[in-house]
Structures are given as structure tokens and as C-alpha cells.
Amino acid sequence: MIHRFLCPVLILVSSSLLPDAQAQSKPELVLQKGHSAVLMAMAFSPDGKQLATCAFDSEVILWSTKTGMQFRSLRGMPGQVVTELCFSPNGKQLAVAYDNRKVIFWNLANAQPEKTIQIYSDPSRMSFSPDGRFMLFSTFTSSATVWDIGKRRKAFRLARNDSDTAMILSASFSIDGNSIVVSYSDHVALVWDAKTGKYLQTLREDEGFREFRFCPDGRQVVTLSGDKLQIRDANRFQVKRTLKESIPELGFHRFGSDGRFLGVVSDKTLRILDLPTGKQIHKLQLSHEIAQLKFRPDRKQIATADLGGNVTLWDLTTGKPVHRLKERGDSAYSLD
């Protein structure tokens, strides 16, 4: 019988080693213990210097992507499970959703809660508007809402009149923040005015829209319909070209935040595709199935969490692992 002994390490973290948002504080003693439960979600900061992870243990951990070391933990609601998290566009806040339908906005300069809002549903995805003033919440049902963060109140609900049973597959702001596109399981995507919540347009596709991703230039979107990757015009959403690479509907996929890369997971295999060329740039074989995958915004790294409880940072240029974070949980979990 093999026994694994877990030995937490106490490390003095100098402010010179911290990301910019934390560098003004004094050096801290940080216990390198990782999570003690199943990993739920993770997110990179906009500058790529931090990776935030959350688990069933109610704790959010901030890691340095340069060193692979834990430098801070956030505990806002002991006993409540963290279900989702995301950084604000300027990287100064971290929004953390809990299973009691509360969202805490953490000030990362002092690691203190800045505000809390009570929402009315369990979000499966959430994202900031490009200006950081609003937040889009979507659920596994047909419900999507936009909240005014400063006023701590719901701005409007994106409600369909023709169906209340279709599930939301993706929801995102346009790059200019003027519109929101929500795709549903009944093969349609609806476009809404992001300022007023007014319905603008319905898009239909025979195989539906598994994903809608705006490219950072604001002129194109990448859509995944069935197993087809397509590049569309961002104004009229007309197809400009279809990529040759097919994406299996089994397993799961993740786009990079800038729409440049796509990670496709099947069993223990991870393929990284370059969308402008449609070519595969890496094919990684792992020892366990992957449950979570995130791309670093500056395209330097990807983070994977597998069912063996491993969280790994990979160099996106070489396809080689650079850090394995000190997780203690038994596995990772995906809500998709």
C-alpha cells in the first residue's frame, strides 16, 4: 500500500515577487497548502501574472504564474461553496460567486471584500462588461441577467418570449460593450442591446451555436456549430470562412480570451488549435482526463486541472509543463 504524506510549507513571500496589484503590501507568510477539496473553477488575471482557483473548501487561492507559488488565499463565506470566479478587466477586483447566490467583489490590493450583491439564481457563467461597470450572469436554464455593480442591483433580464425551456450554451459581451450574444440549446442565438436589454436580432443555425466568441479586434466572431468552426463578421454575423478542423461534440473545448486559440479535450488528449490558420500547434497526452482548461490572456501559458487532482501550467510556445501547483484535492470538477 502506498501512502502519500502531505507536508504544507510555510514560505515568506517578498513583495517583489508578488503581482503588481499586491506588490505594495508588506512581505507575507503564506502556507503552501493548496485546496483540500475538489477544484471547481479557475481564472487568469488580465495581465496573466495570477491564477485564481476555487474549490469545494470555500477558499479562493491566488497563485503566481511566474513561480507557481501560492501567495494569497481569500475566505469570504466559510461553509459556502465557491462556484465561479472572474477578474475585472483592470485586474483590480476578483468576483467570486457562492452557492448561496451571493457574489463578493474582492479588492485585490488589500485582499478585502469591497462589495457583495445577492443575485436570484445560481450562475453557471459570469463575466464583466469591457468597462467593468456591469456583470453578465447566465444559468443552465434560459435565464440571463445583467447587474449594475456600482448600484448593486439588477439592470435588466434577458428574457425570451418564445421559449423558457431552452438552455443557455454561451453568453458574452461584444468587445465594444454595446451588445450581448446569448446562444441556446434550440439552435438559435439572440443579440441584445447591452445598455438597455432591448432585443435586437435572432440568429439561426441548423446545428446550433455551441459557442460564440468575439475576437479582440471587434470585427470578427468565432462560432462553433456542431463540429464546425466558423469565422463570422461581427456586425451581421455572416460566415466568412469555415475552418477545416472539426471539433467533436464529445469531450469539451475552451477558447482563449482573445479568440486566437482553442483547446479541445477528448479523454486524456488536449489539442491546441490556432484559429487564424486552423492548424493544430500542440497535442498533449496527459495521465488523467482534463476537467478544467484556461488560456492565459497574453498567450504565454495554459492551465489545466485534471481528474487526478493536478493543476498544471503549460508553456504555450513549447507545449511543455512549467509548474505543477500544490493542490491537495482528489480531483477537479467541471460544470459543463
KAGIFEN-V564944 format. One line per field, one symbol per residue. ss: DSSP state (~ for helix, > for strand, _ for the rest). phi: phi as a letter, one per 40 degrees, with the letter a starting at -180 (. if undefined). A space follows every 50 residues. Layout:
ss = ???
phi = ???
This chain:
ss = ________>>>>>_~~~__~~~_____>>>>>______>>>>>>_____> >>>>>____>>>>>_____>>>>>_______>>>>>>_____>>>>>>__ _>>>>>>____>>>>>>>______>>>>_____>>>>>_____>>>>>__ __>>>>>__________>>>>>>_____>>>>>>___>>>>>>_____>> >>>>______>>>>_____>>>>>>__>>>>>>_____>>>>>>>>____ _>>>>_____>>>>>>__>>>>>>____>>>>>>>____>>>>>>_____ >>>>>>____>>>>>_____>>>>>______>____
phi = .bbbccbdbcbcccccccddcbccccdbcbccbgcbaccbaaaccdcgcb bbbbaccgbbbbbcccbgbcbabbbcadgbccbaaaccdcgcbbcbcbcc gbbbbccccbfbccabbbcbacccaaaccdcgcbbbbbbccccabbbccc cfaccabcbcccabbccccaaaccccgcbbbbbbccgbbbbbcccbgccb abbbadcgbcabbccccgbbbbbbbgbbcbbbcccbgcccabccccbccc gabaccccgcbbbbbafbbbbbbccdbgccbabbbbcbccbbabccdcgc abbbbbccgcbbcbccccgbcbabcccbccabbbcc
